[in-house]
Amino acid sequence: MDSDSDKTQTLPQRINLLGLSAEKMAGFFEGLGEKRFRANQLLKWIHQRGVDDFSLMTDLSRSLRDRLAEVAEIRAPEVVSVHDSADGTRKWLIRTDGGECIETVYIPSADRGTLCVSSQIGCKLDCSFCATGKQGFNRNLSTAEIIGQLWIAVKSFRSFGPREDRAVSNVVMMGMGEPLMNFDNVVDAMNLMMDDCAYGLSKRRVTLSTAGVVPALDALGDVTDVSLAISLHAANDALRNELVPINRKYPIASLLDSARRYLDKLPDSHRKITVEYTLIDQVNDRPEQARELAELLKVLPCKINLIPFNPFSGSGYRRVSNNALNRFKDILVEAGYTVTVRTTRGDDIAAACGQLAGDFNDKTRRKERYLRRLDEQQPVRIVGQ
Ligand code: SAH
């Protein structure tokens, strides 16, 4: 028998501690015959000091460090490239096990630094205006791959340490993928984001955004109290069925009911849902559609985030005009809503909403090239017209 292949078969798989929630880390130490409180030490080394080498963990005995190095590892996904935008936005292209790439984006502003984290490689939902959906679905990210994006970002700013001078103050699960379709791993990762032994972010500064997977949203309220954003984009089912196909399964009324139930489960009665509405030229940007939205949302404590559509090759849609955007916004403000407009950031490095495609395999690249060719084709002229 070939001795090399024999060796790979018998080598035990080392467990990646980067992806263990506090509870699972405690269980891991128990399994080693150690005290559960070791979990807190490990979490601090990994997530607060950015250490991935057991030999540096000086408050653990030499024998425990050796044991850990035998059975475990701390392994973040590999950074392929880092792109800095003129406006301060930074994008990481990150290679996961298996070779596919995901993207993570950091968006600084005057009062916060927001990290936009991916939850899946590709996406199953295929919203008509989203580049991620166009690449199809590959797989769910592991907890280590999700929290690893935050670990990588924090490390790149060298800002492990006291809360005050953190570069990353907020996390939004608004990168590639539908977080509620990777429920357990996303919940574990968000728990690490909020754990005082890890990143210690407040529940108000961690936001999950969903296109509306209603049963999973109902389950979410039983296990966490992070901030919630829902991707609405249309105020009636006919249009939303076209833009967000999962609406055919869970129509608007059921999504709004579920969002309302999520709010009702929160201990604090002042919290609001963020309603995301991507404005697309001539599709969902008309004044009567703004009025319809204002009417629809009366039942839900919410604020509205308008996102001008970010074009990508082959989308077939155009960005909303500034006039239509302002008109739409004014109608909502007059109806009493708090409205924010998401300014396009990181456009020069293809880091804006809906532009994250990870370019993860040859098939994607072929599809991109094909769509680009379609884009470039001249319209067919019909003789005689
Ligand atoms: N699947 C989740 C998170 C992904 S995207 C969700 O649907 O909420 C985060 C936000 O960006 C969503 O509101 C999404 O609809 C929006 N978005 C996607 N593509 C976009 C594009 N090309 N331009 C503007 N916003 C886009």
Boltz pocket constraint, residues with backbone or C-beta under 6 A from the ligand:
constraints:
  - pocket:
      binder: B
      contacts: [[A, 127], [A, 129], [A, 130], [A, 131], [A, 173], [A, 174], [A, 175], [A, 176], [A, 177], [A, 178], [A, 179], [A, 209], [A, 210], [A, 211], [A, 229], [A, 230], [A, 231], [A, 232], [A, 276], [A, 277], [A, 278], [A, 307], [A, 308], [A, 309], [A, 310], [A, 311], [A, 312], [A, 353], [A, 354], [A, 355]]
      max_distance: 6.0
